[in-house]
Amino acid sequence: MSLRATPQYRQLYEKLRKHIVDGVYREGDLLPSENELCHLYNLTRPTVRKALDLLTNEGFIKRHQGLGSIVHKLPKGIGILSISGTTTAIGRKDLETRTIIRPHIVPWPEDFPFSISEHEKEVGWMYFTRLRLLSGIPVIYDITYLPNINLPRFTSRNLDNKSLFDILRTSYRIEVRSGEQYIKAINAPEKDICDILGLEPDVPVLHLQRRLDTNRLNFYIYSILYCNTDEHSLYGIF
């Protein structure tokens, strides 16, 4: 199934977002004015404002009357609690993402921690796991479940050193809107998780279960995470 052409405001949003994430615009910098963006990209003012609204809502900029759009420094730490995503929060330079189990389609597990709809049960789910390393140190083991609903060719994607949120946003027009999550400290429950995170048995880890709501009706992103927070804090923006 082909996707419709990307709206102009989203094209501008993606360009400006990438410039901020890549450091073209740094904290405290002023973005070009609305008029300048209109002339630079041959866009109407409502289109430019819609792109800037998205950047504002995601915390990339703050808009000040009479001054303009100022780049806002995103919080540091492990952004696993944030709808902006871990890659955006930490930055690609220090973050490495390794795929442990590649995406594949399987039935929903009987002991799934969240309630799911009958439709989700019927279509099954896209299952994959990844390890996040910060400066070479394993910090997050991420088990992800996506409903197998209109995700063409997702199983063939290489997810190493990629942002899942970026892939879903740019390739499938799925945007995270909000979420619920449950957090508790536990002893690492399984030997393979200890081995993946480089921990001794029974060392405490943070265990997260979360469901993220998206702009696609009845499409939720589910994940179970184990976090080694000995050296890195967690933050969240919801």
Beta strands, then each sheet from edge to edge (+ up, - down):
strand 1: 61-64
strand 2: 68-71
strand 3: 95-106
strand 4: 125-134
strand 5: 137-147
strand 6: 176-187
strand 7: 204-214
strand 8: 220-227
sheet 1: 1+ 2-
sheet 2: 3+ 4- 5+ 8- 7+ 6-
end
